[in-house]
Amino acid sequence: MAAFTINSETNSTLSSLKSLFDFLSDFKNFQTILPEDKVENFQFTSDECSFNIKGITPMKIKKVEAKPHEFILFSSEGLAKFNFSLKVFFIGDAAQKGQCRIELTGDLNPFIKAMAEKSLAALTNTMSLKLAQLNLDQ
């Protein structure tokens, strides 16, 4: 297996970091930052969410750790070939607009890693941008 870390671009937010943190802390909202054209069968509970990314195995994600207004750490569960952690960073003062960034880390077969790395980078950038563009403070 080959370890990898993919960092999204850092994006300036339209909402306060507190609003974004609270929004993303609720799994019913997680789908909002996923690419609509690639995700299907999204389901959630208070503790986790699951969905299919077209062409990839079904995924289940749980919240592992959260530090209010600084980061939320999610982890995959039950995936034999692809276990990962997804960390969403909120950068700046909680009451103000700031910046967000997403870090994806995991282990993959080196051959699969070479094929998937570009798509995973695009996914993290899309998620970070969609989160930054949410306007929750109206």
A tleap script that builds the chain and sets N, CA, C and O, in Angstrom:
source leaprc.protein.ff14SB
mol = sequence {
  NMET ALA ALA PHE THR ILE ASN SER GLU THR
  ASN SER THR LEU SER SER LEU LYS SER LEU
  PHE ASP PHE LEU SER ASP PHE LYS ASN PHE
  GLN THR ILE LEU PRO GLU ASP LYS VAL GLU
  ASN PHE GLN PHE THR SER ASP GLU CYS SER
  PHE ASN ILE LYS GLY ILE THR PRO MET LYS
  ILE LYS LYS VAL GLU ALA LYS PRO HIE GLU
  PHE ILE LEU PHE SER SER GLU GLY LEU ALA
  LYS PHE ASN PHE SER LEU LYS VAL PHE PHE
  ILE GLY ASP ALA ALA GLN LYS GLY GLN CYS
  ARG ILE GLU LEU THR GLY ASP LEU ASN PRO
  PHE ILE LYS ALA MET ALA GLU LYS SER LEU
  ALA ALA LEU THR ASN THR MET SER LEU LYS
  LEU ALA GLN LEU ASN LEU ASP CGLN
}
set mol.1.N position { 0.838 -1.184 0.000 }
set mol.1.CA position { 0.000 0.000 0.000 }
set mol.1.C position { 0.882 1.246 0.000 }
set mol.1.O position { 1.994 1.248 0.529 }
set mol.2.N position { 0.358 2.287 -0.601 }
set mol.2.CA position { 1.096 3.546 -0.685 }
set mol.2.C position { 0.292 4.642 0.012 }
set mol.2.O position { -0.854 4.908 -0.349 }
set mol.3.N position { 0.889 5.257 0.990 }
set mol.3.CA position { 0.241 6.355 1.705 }
set mol.3.C position { 0.185 7.583 0.810 }
set mol.3.O position { 1.076 7.806 -0.009 }
set mol.4.N position { -0.857 8.370 0.970 }
set mol.4.CA position { -0.970 9.605 0.211 }
set mol.4.C position { -1.648 10.679 1.051 }
set mol.4.O position { -2.411 10.383 1.971 }
set mol.5.N position { -1.356 11.920 0.719 }
set mol.5.CA position { -2.037 13.082 1.292 }
set mol.5.C position { -2.329 14.031 0.157 }
set mol.5.O position { -1.435 14.395 -0.608 }
set mol.6.N position { -3.581 14.431 0.048 }
set mol.6.CA position { -3.988 15.394 -0.979 }
set mol.6.C position { -4.621 16.577 -0.275 }
set mol.6.O position { -5.573 16.421 0.489 }
set mol.7.N position { -4.087 17.763 -0.535 }
set mol.7.CA position { -4.635 18.989 0.041 }
set mol.7.C position { -5.365 19.764 -1.040 }
set mol.7.O position { -4.858 19.955 -2.145 }
set mol.8.N position { -6.566 20.206 -0.699 }
set mol.8.CA position { -7.308 21.052 -1.633 }
set mol.8.C position { -6.687 22.431 -1.653 }
set mol.8.O position { -5.802 22.747 -0.857 }
set mol.9.N position { -7.163 23.240 -2.570 }
set mol.9.CA position { -6.823 24.654 -2.541 }
set mol.9.C position { -7.476 25.249 -1.297 }
set mol.9.O position { -8.480 24.727 -0.813 }
set mol.10.N position { -6.912 26.335 -0.781 }
set mol.10.CA position { -7.512 27.055 0.338 }
set mol.10.C position { -8.424 28.110 -0.254 }
set mol.10.O position { -8.002 28.914 -1.085 }
set mol.11.N position { -9.694 28.104 0.182 }
set mol.11.CA position { -10.690 29.016 -0.379 }
set mol.11.C position { -11.235 29.967 0.675 }
set mol.11.O position { -11.440 29.584 1.826 }
set mol.12.N position { -11.467 31.210 0.270 }
set mol.12.CA position { -12.087 32.197 1.153 }
set mol.12.C position { -13.580 31.916 1.242 }
set mol.12.O position { -14.224 31.615 0.238 }
set mol.13.N position { -14.125 32.017 2.451 }
set mol.13.CA position { -15.516 31.652 2.682 }
set mol.13.C position { -16.461 32.846 2.580 }
set mol.13.O position { -16.075 33.986 2.839 }
set mol.14.N position { -17.708 32.563 2.196 }
set mol.14.CA position { -18.757 33.580 2.169 }
set mol.14.C position { -19.513 33.626 3.492 }
set mol.14.O position { -20.244 34.579 3.761 }
set mol.15.N position { -19.336 32.593 4.317 }
set mol.15.CA position { -20.020 32.496 5.608 }
set mol.15.C position { -19.000 32.536 6.735 }
set mol.15.O position { -17.804 32.335 6.523 }
set mol.16.N position { -19.504 32.801 7.946 }
set mol.16.CA position { -18.617 32.745 9.108 }
set mol.16.C position { -18.167 31.303 9.310 }
set mol.16.O position { -18.870 30.364 8.936 }
set mol.17.N position { -17.009 31.140 9.894 }
set mol.17.CA position { -16.478 29.801 10.127 }
set mol.17.C position { -17.354 29.030 11.106 }
set mol.17.O position { -17.484 27.812 10.987 }
set mol.18.N position { -17.959 29.721 12.076 }
set mol.18.CA position { -18.868 29.068 13.014 }
set mol.18.C position { -20.056 28.474 12.256 }
set mol.18.O position { -20.439 27.331 12.504 }
set mol.19.N position { -20.637 29.237 11.342 }
set mol.19.CA position { -21.782 28.743 10.571 }
set mol.19.C position { -21.399 27.530 9.729 }
set mol.19.O position { -22.150 26.557 9.658 }
set mol.20.N position { -20.246 27.587 9.099 }
set mol.20.CA position { -19.797 26.468 8.265 }
set mol.20.C position { -19.513 25.223 9.106 }
set mol.20.O position { -19.868 24.107 8.727 }
set mol.21.N position { -18.869 25.433 10.247 }
set mol.21.CA position { -18.578 24.307 11.137 }
set mol.21.C position { -19.881 23.647 11.601 }
set mol.21.O position { -20.013 22.424 11.555 }
set mol.22.N position { -20.836 24.459 12.045 }
set mol.22.CA position { -22.116 23.923 12.518 }
set mol.22.C position { -22.858 23.207 11.391 }
set mol.22.O position { -23.442 22.145 11.606 }
set mol.23.N position { -22.835 23.783 10.201 }
set mol.23.CA position { -23.505 23.203 9.041 }
set mol.23.C position { -22.926 21.836 8.701 }
set mol.23.O position { -23.666 20.873 8.500 }
set mol.24.N position { -21.597 21.755 8.637 }
set mol.24.CA position { -20.947 20.512 8.237 }
set mol.24.C position { -20.927 19.469 9.363 }
set mol.24.O position { -20.686 18.288 9.115 }
set mol.25.N position { -21.178 19.906 10.584 }
set mol.25.CA position { -21.248 18.966 11.710 }
set mol.25.C position { -22.502 18.099 11.654 }
set mol.25.O position { -22.582 17.074 12.331 }
set mol.26.N position { -23.476 18.508 10.853 }
set mol.26.CA position { -24.722 17.760 10.695 }
set mol.26.C position { -24.648 16.964 9.390 }
set mol.26.O position { -24.564 17.548 8.309 }
set mol.27.N position { -24.678 15.629 9.492 }
set mol.27.CA position { -24.492 14.788 8.311 }
set mol.27.C position { -25.539 15.009 7.221 }
set mol.27.O position { -25.282 14.696 6.058 }
set mol.28.N position { -26.695 15.533 7.563 }
set mol.28.CA position { -27.695 15.765 6.504 }
set mol.28.C position { -27.185 16.800 5.499 }
set mol.28.O position { -27.662 16.848 4.365 }
set mol.29.N position { -26.226 17.620 5.906 }
set mol.29.CA position { -25.691 18.673 5.040 }
set mol.29.C position { -24.454 18.251 4.251 }
set mol.29.O position { -24.012 18.981 3.364 }
set mol.30.N position { -23.894 17.096 4.558 }
set mol.30.CA position { -22.630 16.681 3.934 }
set mol.30.C position { -22.759 16.575 2.414 }
set mol.30.O position { -21.818 16.877 1.680 }
set mol.31.N position { -23.919 16.149 1.957 }
set mol.31.CA position { -24.145 15.982 0.514 }
set mol.31.C position { -23.976 17.297 -0.241 }
set mol.31.O position { -23.628 17.293 -1.422 }
set mol.32.N position { -24.219 18.414 0.429 }
set mol.32.CA position { -24.138 19.732 -0.190 }
set mol.32.C position { -22.761 20.018 -0.782 }
set mol.32.O position { -22.655 20.732 -1.779 }
set mol.33.N position { -21.708 19.469 -0.181 }
set mol.33.CA position { -20.357 19.766 -0.674 }
set mol.33.C position { -19.820 18.691 -1.623 }
set mol.33.O position { -18.704 18.811 -2.128 }
set mol.34.N position { -20.605 17.649 -1.863 }
set mol.34.CA position { -20.186 16.597 -2.792 }
set mol.34.C position { -20.597 16.955 -4.217 }
set mol.34.O position { -21.603 17.640 -4.405 }
set mol.35.N position { -19.851 16.513 -5.221 }
set mol.35.CA position { -20.230 16.790 -6.617 }
set mol.35.C position { -21.526 16.056 -6.981 }
set mol.35.O position { -21.575 14.826 -6.945 }
set mol.36.N position { -22.585 16.817 -7.333 }
set mol.36.CA position { -23.908 16.236 -7.596 }
set mol.36.C position { -23.875 15.187 -8.692 }
set mol.36.O position { -24.575 14.178 -8.607 }
set mol.37.N position { -23.070 15.413 -9.718 }
set mol.37.CA position { -23.063 14.513 -10.874 }
set mol.37.C position { -22.323 13.198 -10.618 }
set mol.37.O position { -22.364 12.298 -11.456 }
set mol.38.N position { -21.649 13.078 -9.474 }
set mol.38.CA position { -20.868 11.876 -9.202 }
set mol.38.C position { -21.396 11.063 -8.016 }
set mol.38.O position { -20.938 9.944 -7.784 }
set mol.39.N position { -22.358 11.615 -7.262 }
set mol.39.CA position { -22.834 10.964 -6.044 }
set mol.39.C position { -24.271 10.496 -6.212 }
set mol.39.O position { -25.114 11.203 -6.765 }
set mol.40.N position { -24.529 9.294 -5.723 }
set mol.40.CA position { -25.892 8.771 -5.753 }
set mol.40.C position { -26.150 7.976 -4.478 }
set mol.40.O position { -25.219 7.547 -3.797 }
set mol.41.N position { -27.423 7.789 -4.171 }
set mol.41.CA position { -27.863 7.007 -3.023 }
set mol.41.C position { -27.309 7.537 -1.700 }
set mol.41.O position { -26.845 6.756 -0.869 }
set mol.42.N position { -27.355 8.862 -1.496 }
set mol.42.CA position { -26.878 9.478 -0.258 }
set mol.42.C position { -27.866 9.195 0.867 }
set mol.42.O position { -29.064 9.442 0.728 }
set mol.43.N position { -27.356 8.678 1.978 }
set mol.43.CA position { -28.171 8.426 3.168 }
set mol.43.C position { -27.385 8.899 4.378 }
set mol.43.O position { -26.154 8.913 4.360 }
set mol.44.N position { -28.108 9.295 5.450 }
set mol.44.CA position { -27.411 9.782 6.630 }
set mol.44.C position { -28.172 9.438 7.896 }
set mol.44.O position { -29.384 9.225 7.888 }
set mol.45.N position { -27.412 9.390 8.990 }
set mol.45.CA position { -27.960 9.332 10.339 }
set mol.45.C position { -27.256 10.447 11.107 }
set mol.45.O position { -26.503 11.225 10.521 }
set mol.46.N position { -27.494 10.525 12.395 }
set mol.46.CA position { -26.808 11.557 13.173 }
set mol.46.C position { -25.315 11.258 13.323 }
set mol.46.O position { -24.529 12.160 13.611 }
set mol.47.N position { -24.920 9.985 13.127 }
set mol.47.CA position { -23.530 9.586 13.351 }
set mol.47.C position { -22.687 9.368 12.102 }
set mol.47.O position { -21.458 9.362 12.169 }
set mol.48.N position { -23.357 9.187 10.950 }
set mol.48.CA position { -22.606 8.832 9.742 }
set mol.48.C position { -23.425 9.114 8.492 }
set mol.48.O position { -24.622 9.394 8.551 }
set mol.49.N position { -22.736 9.031 7.357 }
set mol.49.CA position { -23.436 9.093 6.076 }
set mol.49.C position { -22.835 8.036 5.161 }
set mol.49.O position { -21.698 7.602 5.346 }
set mol.50.N position { -23.619 7.634 4.176 }
set mol.50.CA position { -23.130 6.690 3.180 }
set mol.50.C position { -23.642 7.129 1.819 }
set mol.50.O position { -24.698 7.752 1.704 }
set mol.51.N position { -22.880 6.793 0.799 }
set mol.51.CA position { -23.244 7.168 -0.563 }
set mol.51.C position { -22.388 6.378 -1.529 }
set mol.51.O position { -21.388 5.773 -1.144 }
set mol.52.N position { -22.784 6.390 -2.773 }
set mol.52.CA position { -22.002 5.780 -3.841 }
set mol.52.C position { -21.414 6.902 -4.681 }
set mol.52.O position { -22.103 7.865 -5.017 }
set mol.53.N position { -20.155 6.774 -5.012 }
set mol.53.CA position { -19.562 7.648 -6.016 }
set mol.53.C position { -19.540 6.808 -7.281 }
set mol.53.O position { -18.956 5.724 -7.306 }
set mol.54.N position { -20.170 7.306 -8.318 }
set mol.54.CA position { -20.309 6.532 -9.554 }
set mol.54.C position { -18.962 5.978 -9.995 }
set mol.54.O position { -17.982 6.711 -10.121 }
set mol.55.N position { -18.932 4.676 -10.225 }
set mol.55.CA position { -17.713 4.020 -10.679 }
set mol.55.C position { -16.776 3.597 -9.564 }
set mol.55.O position { -15.756 2.955 -9.816 }
set mol.56.N position { -17.116 3.953 -8.328 }
set mol.56.CA position { -16.276 3.597 -7.178 }
set mol.56.C position { -17.177 2.880 -6.175 }
set mol.56.O position { -18.400 3.009 -6.223 }
set mol.57.N position { -16.574 2.137 -5.283 }
set mol.57.CA position { -17.314 1.389 -4.274 }
set mol.57.C position { -18.163 2.297 -3.378 }
set mol.57.O position { -17.826 3.469 -3.206 }
set mol.58.N position { -19.247 1.787 -2.808 }
set mol.58.CA position { -20.025 2.575 -1.839 }
set mol.58.C position { -19.150 2.985 -0.657 }
set mol.58.O position { -18.234 2.256 -0.277 }
set mol.59.N position { -19.431 4.141 -0.083 }
set mol.59.CA position { -18.633 4.676 1.018 }
set mol.59.C position { -19.503 4.956 2.225 }
set mol.59.O position { -20.672 5.323 2.108 }
set mol.60.N position { -18.899 4.774 3.389 }
set mol.60.CA position { -19.538 5.153 4.640 }
set mol.60.C position { -18.542 6.035 5.391 }
set mol.60.O position { -17.365 5.696 5.509 }
set mol.61.N position { -19.024 7.159 5.892 }
set mol.61.CA position { -18.150 8.116 6.570 }
set mol.61.C position { -18.709 8.417 7.949 }
set mol.61.O position { -19.907 8.642 8.117 }
set mol.62.N position { -17.814 8.418 8.940 }
set mol.62.CA position { -18.176 8.773 10.310 }
set mol.62.C position { -17.333 9.963 10.759 }
set mol.62.O position { -16.226 10.178 10.267 }
set mol.63.N position { -17.874 10.728 11.696 }
set mol.63.CA position { -17.098 11.811 12.298 }
set mol.63.C position { -16.243 11.203 13.409 }
set mol.63.O position { -16.754 10.502 14.282 }
set mol.64.N position { -14.943 11.476 13.370 }
set mol.64.CA position { -14.006 10.906 14.330 }
set mol.64.C position { -13.655 11.914 15.419 }
set mol.64.O position { -13.550 11.568 16.595 }
set mol.65.N position { -13.477 13.167 15.006 }
set mol.65.CA position { -13.032 14.199 15.945 }
set mol.65.C position { -13.456 15.552 15.393 }
set mol.65.O position { -13.534 15.751 14.180 }
set mol.66.N position { -13.724 16.466 16.296 }
set mol.66.CA position { -14.039 17.830 15.885 }
set mol.66.C position { -13.528 18.792 16.949 }
set mol.66.O position { -13.707 18.570 18.147 }
set mol.67.N position { -12.896 19.851 16.496 }
set mol.67.CA position { -12.488 20.934 17.383 }
set mol.67.C position { -13.260 22.154 16.902 }
set mol.67.O position { -12.979 22.681 15.826 }
set mol.68.N position { -14.243 22.612 17.700 }
set mol.68.CA position { -15.149 23.666 17.236 }
set mol.68.C position { -14.446 24.817 16.520 }
set mol.68.O position { -13.517 25.443 17.031 }
set mol.69.N position { -14.941 25.056 15.317 }
set mol.69.CA position { -14.557 26.168 14.465 }
set mol.69.C position { -13.127 26.094 13.956 }
set mol.69.O position { -12.632 27.056 13.370 }
set mol.70.N position { -12.442 24.944 14.175 }
set mol.70.CA position { -11.087 24.765 13.663 }
set mol.70.C position { -10.989 23.624 12.654 }
set mol.70.O position { -10.419 23.792 11.576 }
set mol.71.N position { -11.553 22.451 13.008 }
set mol.71.CA position { -11.525 21.340 12.057 }
set mol.71.C position { -12.573 20.296 12.426 }
set mol.71.O position { -13.048 20.221 13.559 }
set mol.72.N position { -12.912 19.490 11.413 }
set mol.72.CA position { -13.705 18.284 11.603 }
set mol.72.C position { -12.955 17.164 10.878 }
set mol.72.O position { -12.564 17.316 9.720 }
set mol.73.N position { -12.761 16.052 11.562 }
set mol.73.CA position { -12.078 14.894 10.981 }
set mol.73.C position { -13.101 13.790 10.751 }
set mol.73.O position { -13.770 13.341 11.681 }
set mol.74.N position { -13.211 13.362 9.496 }
set mol.74.CA position { -14.085 12.262 9.110 }
set mol.74.C position { -13.213 11.087 8.700 }
set mol.74.O position { -12.077 11.269 8.261 }
set mol.75.N position { -13.748 9.880 8.846 }
set mol.75.CA position { -13.004 8.700 8.453 }
set mol.75.C position { -13.932 7.730 7.731 }
set mol.75.O position { -15.115 7.624 8.053 }
set mol.76.N position { -13.376 7.027 6.752 }
set mol.76.CA position { -14.162 6.019 6.047 }
set mol.76.C position { -14.303 4.804 6.937 }
set mol.76.O position { -13.532 4.599 7.874 }
set mol.77.N position { -15.302 4.006 6.625 }
set mol.77.CA position { -15.536 2.808 7.414 }
set mol.77.C position { -15.960 1.671 6.505 }
set mol.77.O position { -16.802 1.843 5.623 }
set mol.78.N position { -15.365 0.499 6.731 }
set mol.78.CA position { -15.818 -0.702 6.054 }
set mol.78.C position { -15.408 -0.840 4.599 }
set mol.78.O position { -15.991 -1.642 3.869 }
set mol.79.N position { -14.424 -0.079 4.166 }
set mol.79.CA position { -13.975 -0.193 2.778 }
set mol.79.C position { -12.712 -1.052 2.742 }
set mol.79.O position { -11.708 -0.711 3.369 }
set mol.80.N position { -12.760 -2.136 2.027 }
set mol.80.CA position { -11.621 -3.061 2.005 }
set mol.80.C position { -10.430 -2.488 1.249 }
set mol.80.O position { -9.289 -2.677 1.669 }
set mol.81.N position { -10.672 -1.794 0.145 }
set mol.81.CA position { -9.568 -1.378 -0.718 }
set mol.81.C position { -9.183 0.086 -0.564 }
set mol.81.O position { -8.172 0.519 -1.118 }
set mol.82.N position { -9.972 0.852 0.179 }
set mol.82.CA position { -9.690 2.283 0.237 }
set mol.82.C position { -10.174 2.860 1.556 }
set mol.82.O position { -11.343 3.222 1.692 }
set mol.83.N position { -9.284 2.944 2.516 }
set mol.83.CA position { -9.598 3.602 3.774 }
set mol.83.C position { -8.935 4.969 3.770 }
set mol.83.O position { -7.791 5.123 3.342 }
set mol.84.N position { -9.666 5.945 4.248 }
set mol.84.CA position { -9.144 7.303 4.192 }
set mol.84.C position { -9.667 8.128 5.350 }
set mol.84.O position { -10.623 7.754 6.029 }
set mol.85.N position { -9.012 9.262 5.558 }
set mol.85.CA position { -9.465 10.290 6.485 }
set mol.85.C position { -9.641 11.568 5.692 }
set mol.85.O position { -8.862 11.872 4.789 }
set mol.86.N position { -10.673 12.308 6.044 }
set mol.86.CA position { -10.978 13.571 5.394 }
set mol.86.C position { -11.051 14.616 6.496 }
set mol.86.O position { -11.902 14.533 7.382 }
set mol.87.N position { -10.162 15.595 6.443 }
set mol.87.CA position { -10.106 16.623 7.485 }
set mol.87.C position { -10.445 17.970 6.854 }
set mol.87.O position { -9.794 18.417 5.910 }
set mol.88.N position { -11.476 18.602 7.399 }
set mol.88.CA position { -11.900 19.915 6.920 }
set mol.88.C position { -11.380 20.955 7.898 }
set mol.88.O position { -11.712 20.927 9.084 }
set mol.89.N position { -10.563 21.873 7.395 }
set mol.89.CA position { -9.975 22.927 8.228 }
set mol.89.C position { -10.739 24.234 8.032 }
set mol.89.O position { -11.070 24.614 6.908 }
set mol.90.N position { -11.010 24.914 9.142 }
set mol.90.CA position { -11.623 26.242 9.136 }
set mol.90.C position { -10.567 27.197 9.673 }
set mol.90.O position { -10.157 27.084 10.828 }
set mol.91.N position { -10.125 28.140 8.839 }
set mol.91.CA position { -8.966 28.964 9.157 }
set mol.91.C position { -9.411 30.409 9.388 }
set mol.91.O position { -9.935 31.063 8.487 }
set mol.92.N position { -9.193 30.889 10.605 }
set mol.92.CA position { -9.550 32.270 10.930 }
set mol.92.C position { -10.381 32.336 12.197 }
set mol.92.O position { -10.483 31.356 12.935 }
set mol.93.N position { -10.978 33.503 12.449 }
set mol.93.CA position { -11.820 33.764 13.611 }
set mol.93.C position { -13.204 33.165 13.379 }
set mol.93.O position { -13.812 33.407 12.336 }
set mol.94.N position { -13.709 32.388 14.334 }
set mol.94.CA position { -14.980 31.671 14.177 }
set mol.94.C position { -16.147 32.582 13.809 }
set mol.94.O position { -17.021 32.182 13.040 }
set mol.95.N position { -16.173 33.799 14.346 }
set mol.95.CA position { -17.304 34.699 14.120 }
set mol.95.C position { -17.214 35.425 12.776 }
set mol.95.O position { -18.153 36.114 12.377 }
set mol.96.N position { -16.119 35.276 12.100 }
set mol.96.CA position { -15.872 36.003 10.857 }
set mol.96.C position { -15.810 35.049 9.667 }
set mol.96.O position { -15.733 33.831 9.824 }
set mol.97.N position { -15.847 35.634 8.485 }
set mol.97.CA position { -15.525 34.854 7.292 }
set mol.97.C position { -14.048 34.515 7.380 }
set mol.97.O position { -13.277 35.245 8.003 }
set mol.98.N position { -13.655 33.433 6.771 }
set mol.98.CA position { -12.253 33.029 6.836 }
set mol.98.C position { -11.895 32.221 5.615 }
set mol.98.O position { -12.226 32.586 4.487 }
set mol.99.N position { -11.218 31.122 5.854 }
set mol.99.CA position { -10.827 30.239 4.768 }
set mol.99.C position { -11.094 28.797 5.181 }
set mol.99.O position { -11.166 28.474 6.366 }
set mol.100.N position { -11.242 27.932 4.163 }
set mol.100.CA position { -11.394 26.506 4.429 }
set mol.100.C position { -10.491 25.732 3.479 }
set mol.100.O position { -10.160 26.180 2.381 }
set mol.101.N position { -10.110 24.551 3.949 }
set mol.101.CA position { -9.243 23.674 3.175 }
set mol.101.C position { -9.583 22.248 3.575 }
set mol.101.O position { -9.971 21.992 4.715 }
set mol.102.N position { -9.439 21.329 2.646 }
set mol.102.CA position { -9.714 19.921 2.915 }
set mol.102.C position { -8.468 19.096 2.635 }
set mol.102.O position { -7.782 19.285 1.631 }
set mol.103.N position { -8.195 18.172 3.556 }
set mol.103.CA position { -7.049 17.282 3.428 }
set mol.103.C position { -7.572 15.844 3.403 }
set mol.103.O position { -8.315 15.430 4.293 }
set mol.104.N position { -7.188 15.109 2.401 }
set mol.104.CA position { -7.561 13.711 2.250 }
set mol.104.C position { -6.302 12.869 2.401 }
set mol.104.O position { -5.333 13.066 1.667 }
set mol.105.N position { -6.308 11.933 3.345 }
set mol.105.CA position { -5.160 11.056 3.543 }
set mol.105.C position { -5.638 9.605 3.535 }
set mol.105.O position { -6.778 9.314 3.895 }
set mol.106.N position { -4.764 8.713 3.125 }
set mol.106.CA position { -5.137 7.307 3.116 }
set mol.106.C position { -4.033 6.433 2.565 }
set mol.106.O position { -2.897 6.869 2.381 }
set mol.107.N position { -4.395 5.193 2.308 }
set mol.107.CA position { -3.490 4.196 1.737 }
set mol.107.C position { -4.178 3.540 0.553 }
set mol.107.O position { -5.346 3.160 0.630 }
set mol.108.N position { -3.456 3.414 -0.519 }
set mol.108.CA position { -3.977 2.753 -1.715 }
set mol.108.C position { -2.890 1.880 -2.330 }
set mol.108.O position { -1.698 2.116 -2.131 }
set mol.109.N position { -3.306 0.895 -3.060 }
set mol.109.CA position { -2.396 0.132 -3.890 }
set mol.109.C position { -1.680 1.143 -4.802 }
set mol.109.O position { -2.344 2.015 -5.363 }
set mol.110.N position { -0.352 1.058 -4.970 }
set mol.110.CA position { 0.379 2.059 -5.758 }
set mol.110.C position { -0.153 2.234 -7.184 }
set mol.110.O position { -0.160 3.350 -7.704 }
set mol.111.N position { -0.590 1.167 -7.808 }
set mol.111.CA position { -1.122 1.254 -9.165 }
set mol.111.C position { -2.439 2.039 -9.173 }
set mol.111.O position { -2.647 2.915 -10.013 }
set mol.112.N position { -3.305 1.717 -8.244 }
set mol.112.CA position { -4.588 2.426 -8.143 }
set mol.112.C position { -4.362 3.880 -7.747 }
set mol.112.O position { -5.045 4.778 -8.239 }
set mol.113.N position { -3.400 4.106 -6.857 }
set mol.113.CA position { -3.086 5.476 -6.430 }
set mol.113.C position { -2.704 6.331 -7.636 }
set mol.113.O position { -3.163 7.467 -7.763 }
set mol.114.N position { -1.876 5.796 -8.511 }
set mol.114.CA position { -1.443 6.543 -9.695 }
set mol.114.C position { -2.633 6.909 -10.587 }
set mol.114.O position { -2.665 7.989 -11.177 }
set mol.115.N position { -3.604 6.006 -10.678 }
set mol.115.CA position { -4.770 6.268 -11.526 }
set mol.115.C position { -5.781 7.201 -10.845 }
set mol.115.O position { -6.457 7.979 -11.518 }
set mol.116.N position { -5.883 7.124 -9.522 }
set mol.116.CA position { -6.952 7.836 -8.806 }
set mol.116.C position { -6.539 9.211 -8.280 }
set mol.116.O position { -7.403 10.019 -7.941 }
set mol.117.N position { -5.261 9.488 -8.208 }
set mol.117.CA position { -4.791 10.702 -7.543 }
set mol.117.C position { -5.379 11.978 -8.139 }
set mol.117.O position { -5.781 12.874 -7.397 }
set mol.118.N position { -5.435 12.072 -9.452 }
set mol.118.CA position { -5.968 13.271 -10.101 }
set mol.118.C position { -7.459 13.458 -9.766 }
set mol.118.O position { -7.899 14.572 -9.482 }
set mol.119.N position { -8.222 12.370 -9.803 }
set mol.119.CA position { -9.652 12.445 -9.482 }
set mol.119.C position { -9.874 12.810 -8.023 }
set mol.119.O position { -10.783 13.578 -7.709 }
set mol.120.N position { -9.053 12.268 -7.128 }
set mol.120.CA position { -9.183 12.591 -5.705 }
set mol.120.C position { -8.830 14.044 -5.435 }
set mol.120.O position { -9.461 14.688 -4.597 }
set mol.121.N position { -7.825 14.572 -6.135 }
set mol.121.CA position { -7.481 15.991 -5.991 }
set mol.121.C position { -8.635 16.870 -6.473 }
set mol.121.O position { -8.956 17.876 -5.842 }
set mol.122.N position { -9.253 16.494 -7.584 }
set mol.122.CA position { -10.402 17.253 -8.095 }
set mol.122.C position { -11.564 17.191 -7.106 }
set mol.122.O position { -12.260 18.186 -6.903 }
set mol.123.N position { -11.775 16.033 -6.493 }
set mol.123.CA position { -12.846 15.881 -5.511 }
set mol.123.C position { -12.617 16.784 -4.304 }
set mol.123.O position { -13.541 17.476 -3.878 }
set mol.124.N position { -11.416 16.795 -3.747 }
set mol.124.CA position { -11.154 17.638 -2.567 }
set mol.124.C position { -11.278 19.116 -2.919 }
set mol.124.O position { -11.786 19.900 -2.118 }
set mol.125.N position { -10.819 19.506 -4.112 }
set mol.125.CA position { -10.953 20.909 -4.517 }
set mol.125.C position { -12.420 21.300 -4.692 }
set mol.125.O position { -12.823 22.395 -4.298 }
set mol.126.N position { -13.211 20.414 -5.278 }
set mol.126.CA position { -14.645 20.685 -5.452 }
set mol.126.C position { -15.324 20.838 -4.096 }
set mol.126.O position { -16.107 21.766 -3.893 }
set mol.127.N position { -15.028 19.935 -3.172 }
set mol.127.CA position { -15.646 19.981 -1.848 }
set mol.127.C position { -15.277 21.261 -1.108 }
set mol.127.O position { -16.141 21.892 -0.499 }
set mol.128.N position { -14.018 21.650 -1.151 }
set mol.128.CA position { -13.572 22.862 -0.472 }
set mol.128.C position { -14.221 24.105 -1.081 }
set mol.128.O position { -14.653 25.004 -0.358 }
set mol.129.N position { -14.286 24.151 -2.408 }
set mol.129.CA position { -14.887 25.302 -3.084 }
set mol.129.C position { -16.377 25.400 -2.780 }
set mol.129.O position { -16.882 26.489 -2.505 }
set mol.130.N position { -17.086 24.274 -2.825 }
set mol.130.CA position { -18.524 24.285 -2.544 }
set mol.130.C position { -18.792 24.722 -1.105 }
set mol.130.O position { -19.741 25.462 -0.849 }
set mol.131.N position { -17.963 24.271 -0.169 }
set mol.131.CA position { -18.101 24.686 1.225 }
set mol.131.C position { -17.870 26.191 1.352 }
set mol.131.O position { -18.628 26.887 2.029 }
set mol.132.N position { -16.829 26.683 0.704 }
set mol.132.CA position { -16.506 28.115 0.783 }
set mol.132.C position { -17.616 28.985 0.186 }
set mol.132.O position { -17.832 30.109 0.638 }
set mol.133.N position { -18.317 28.472 -0.823 }
set mol.133.CA position { -19.339 29.262 -1.515 }
set mol.133.C position { -20.703 29.257 -0.829 }
set mol.133.O position { -21.611 29.973 -1.250 }
set mol.134.N position { -20.852 28.455 0.224 }
set mol.134.CA position { -22.123 28.463 0.955 }
set mol.134.C position { -22.315 29.811 1.632 }
set mol.134.O position { -21.391 30.343 2.247 }
set mol.135.N position { -23.511 30.355 1.516 }
set mol.135.CA position { -23.811 31.637 2.141 }
set mol.135.C position { -24.858 31.371 3.218 }
set mol.135.O position { -26.059 31.409 2.950 }
set mol.136.N position { -24.401 31.103 4.422 }
set mol.136.CA position { -25.274 30.672 5.523 }
set mol.136.C position { -25.648 31.786 6.489 }
set mol.136.O position { -26.507 31.586 7.348 }
set mol.137.N position { -25.029 32.950 6.371 }
set mol.137.CA position { -25.215 34.025 7.359 }
set mol.137.C position { -26.220 35.079 6.925 }
set mol.137.O position { -26.086 36.242 7.305 }
set mol.138.N position { -27.208 34.711 6.151 }
set mol.138.CA position { -28.164 35.694 5.652 }
set mol.138.C position { -29.232 35.991 6.673 }
set mol.138.O position { -30.122 36.801 6.417 }
savepdb mol mol.pdb
quit
